Amino acid sequence: MEVHDYLRILQARWKIVAVTTVVAVLGALGASLLTTPIYQASTRLFVSTSSGASVNEIYQGNLFSQQRVASYTKLLTGTTLAQRTLDRLGLSDVTPSQLAGKVTASSAPDTVLVDVKVDDESPERARDLANALSDEFVVMARELETPENGGEPTARVVVEQHADTPVTPVSPKTKRNLALGLAVGVLLGIALAVLRDRLDNTVKDRKTVEELAGTGLVGTIPLDKERQEHAAIDFQESNSGSAEAYREMRTNLKFLDVDNPPRVIVVTSALPAEGKTTTAINTALVLAEAGHSVVLVEGDLRRPRVSKYLGVVGDVGFSTVLSGQAGLEDVLQPSQYEGLWVLASGALPPNPSELLGSETAKHVIDHLRARFEYVIIDGSPVLPVTDSVVLAAATDGALLIARHGKTTREQLSRAVGNLGSAGAHLLGTIITMTPNKGRGAYEYRYYYESDESAKKATAAASAPVQPGPVAQTTGGRRYREEQNRPEPYRPEQPHRGGQDHDDAQPGQHYRAPQAYTADPAYREQAVPTAVSRPVAPSPMQGPRNGSVVDPGEQR
């Protein structure tokens, strides 16, 4: 790893470092506050020998004293002297071993001075123990250095400095502990951040997704908490970061294949809760914003959500047509958004995979392709079930959703493999719920919210358009209150008596289809409105399947 890799990790996981540092500092502070204060009293001893008359004798005496100092430091920390000190003070709550553990004796090299330090919780008792210990050692050294047959001791020890009552405790050292806690917390936090990054196998960047999927990244959708309450974005009035991300994705979709751009697209994901339904809805809406006729198909026949989010009737729809209980014209519903139609899921079938893989499902998709410029299908997750795999094989391809920081590399690879094994074409991938970048968000808000002239121009250019009345569903048939409701395009079919008119020829144009009604007089009044959009021949040749479209319908 290089330096910029560590900087990236710290930028992404600074919370781990911060939390670890705070915990370490608080731990050090707590340990300091909970530790009992310890006071230290110190005395100093001087060791000497009897002086000789000559320089050589004096030198030999100094060497002897220095050797004695090294031995005396051991005696000062022994239990024998500790017992004599306790007996002198009359203390019974402390054992000789405990007192010996509180005594520290040291001497500077090439000197005859011995520093004695005694630690205790009470400053007064620490003073008394240090002084008593020094006095007892003077007596003990005289006894040890005096010959058995009497005479002068070979070495003499005197107390050069007695102990005073200590004022400041030597332990705990709060400032030192806080500094150590800060240093340990930062280092430990960095180590945990690097370890967490190494163990994190979720997808978070373009490079990883493109390597695993083997195709390009079509779009990156930022996290928008408003989408949790309202899945659909009103693109006519919204210039948010999410809206711009979908507009960018719309442009990328058109350039996936310039000569033959995909028109029937399945939106799926590896697992649930990765944002596929919200992405499918807003993909359809952003295409409709550009003036295209779009139908959104609720292809998830296990946990449908599109009809709930868009407020359409979900009891009849895709499954109803596939089971032959109604025609396609009977269940198509206009949404509240201009240019967008919805084919709800219908009743939940016991065999979704079989229905979606049937020939009838392919005929329905082909008919929708002939009628609309774009068909967006919200499919089921790929790993739990095979519904989306079956649908993707019968369409132009699939867009695979990967949730930032949740979808793992293994899950994405398995999803790509499942689609490839069925012969489905993976158009690209989309990363959803990416964290909002502060700098990018600021620049965007600055451009659209700070410039008053731009706001006025945008408001004038995007005057609100009153949507037409919504068609009602009565007994499985749709009735229109007015005829000015924008509808999806379909090939223009001139009236030829009782013949079937689904075979659009090259060079013909789209027209807005009239709403279905059982009243023949109403249908006679319907006047086709031609527009200048040529369409290729319809893939559905010959008579229509009765389970797809009502055979008695005439256009």
C-alpha positions, 0 to 999 in steps of 0.5 A, a space after each residue: 500500500 502507498 501513502 495515498 492508500 492510507 490517506 484514502 482509508 483515513 478519509 473514509 474511516 476517520 470515525 474509527 480512528 476518532 472513536 478509538 482515540 476518544 475511548 483510549 483517552 477516556 480510559 486513561 482519564 478514568 484509570 487516573 481518576 480511579 487510581 489511589 494517589 501514592 506519596 513518596 518520601 526520600 532520605 539520603 545516606 552517606 557511607 564512609 570508611 576510616 581514613 588513612 594517613 597516606 594518599 594510597 590508603 585514602 584511595 583504597 578507603 574510597 574504593 571500599 566505600 563504593 563497594 559497600 554502597 552496592 551491597 547496602 542498596 540490597 540490604 535496604 530493600 530486604 525484609 530484615 530491615 523492613 521487620 526492624 522498621 515495623 517493630 520500631 514504629 509499632 505497625 502491624 497492618 503492614 507485613 515486612 514483604 509489603 514494606 520491602 516492596 515499597 522501598 527503593 534504594 539507588 546510588 549514583 555511579 562512583 559515589 558513596 551516597 545512597 538515596 532511599 525512597 518509600 512509597 505509601 498512600 499516606 504522606 505522613 506514614 511515608 515520611 515516618 517509614 523513610 526516616 525509621 528505615 534510615 535510622 534502623 539501617 545505620 544501626 544495622 550497618 554498624 552491627 554488620 561492620 563491627 568485628 566479632 572481637 570488638 573494635 572500630 567498624 570498617 565502614 560507617 553510615 550516617 543519615 545525610 538527609 531526613 525525609 519531609 512530608 510529601 505534598 504532591 503524589 507521584 502516582 497517578 501521573 494524569 497528564 502522562 497517562 492522557 498523552 499515552 492514551 492519545 498516542 495509543 488511541 491514534 495508532 490503534 485507530 489507524 490499525 483498526 481502520 486499515 484492518 477494517 478496510 482490508 477485511 471489507 469485501 463490499 463494492 464501493 468504487 467504479 474500478 471494482 464494479 467494472 472488474 467484477 461485472 466485465 462491463 461499464 458503469 452506467 450510473 452512480 446514484 447518491 443516497 437520498 433520504 427523501 426517496 425512502 418516503 417518496 420513491 419517484 422523483 418529479 423531474 419536471 421540478 427537481 434539480 437535485 443531485 439524484 435527479 441529475 444522476 438519473 439524467 446522466 444515466 439516461 445519457 449513458 443508456 443511449 450511448 451503450 449502443 448508438 446504432 441499436 440502443 436498448 429499449 427493453 431493459 430489466 432492472 435487477 440486483 443481487 439481493 433485496 434492499 439494494 434500491 432496484 425498484 426505486 432505480 427502475 421507477 426513476 429510470 422510467 420517469 427520466 426517460 419519459 421526461 425526455 419525451 419518450 413513451 415509456 411503460 414500467 412493468 412490475 416484473 417482480 411477481 413475488 414482492 411487487 412494490 411499483 404499484 404501491 409507490 406509484 399509486 396504481 391498481 395492483 390487483 390486475 396486471 402482468 400475471 393476469 395477462 400471462 394467465 389469460 384472464 385479461 388482455 394487455 389493453 385491459 390492464 395497462 394503466 396511465 400514471 400521474 406522470 406524463 408519458 409513463 404507463 404502468 403494467 402492474 404485477 397483478 395477483 401473485 402467482 404460485 409459479 412466477 418463474 414458469 409464467 415469466 419464461 413462457 411464450 406468452 410472456 415473450 409475446 407480451 414483451 414484444 407487443 410492449 416493444 412495438 407500442 412503446 419506445 422504452 420498456 423498463 421492467 422491475 425484476 426480482 433479485 437475481 440470487 434468491 430466484 431466477 425470475 429476472 434471469 429468465 426475463 433478461 434473456 428475453 429482453 435487450 439486457 439487464 442493468 445490475 444494481 450494486 448498493 454501495 457498502 453493502 453488496 459484496 464482491 462475491 454477491 455481485 460476481 454470482 449475480 453476473 454469473 447467473 445472468 451470463 449462464 442464461 444467455 442474458 446480456 448485461 448492459 451495465 451496472 449501477 451503484 446506488 446509495 453512494 455517500 454524498 460528497 460535500 464538495 460536489 453537493 455544495 457546487 451543485 447547490 451553489 449553481 442551482 440555488 444561488 443564482 437567482 437569474 438561473 432560478 427564474 429562467 428555470 422556473 419560466 422554462 419549466 411551467 407546470 403542465 396540468 396532467 390529464 384525467 386518469 383513466 378509470 378501471 371498471 370491470 377490467 376495462 379502461 374508460 377515458 374521461 377526456 381524449 387529450 391525455 398523453 398516451 404511449 406510441 404505437 404503430 399507426 394502423 389504418 382501418 381495413 374492415 374486420 381484418 387484424 391491423 397489428 402489422 406495422 410496415 416500415 415507414 409508418 408512424 407512431 400515433 397515440 392509441 385511443 383508450 379501450 372502450 366497448 362502445 363502438 360509436 366511441 371508437 368510430 369517433 377516434 381519429 388517429 394523430 400522426 407524429 413524425 417518429 418512424 417505427 420498425 416493423 412490429 415483431 408480432 406478425 399474424 393473428 394476436 394471441 388471445 391471452 395477450 390482446 383481446 381479439 375483438 379489439 379493432 383499431 
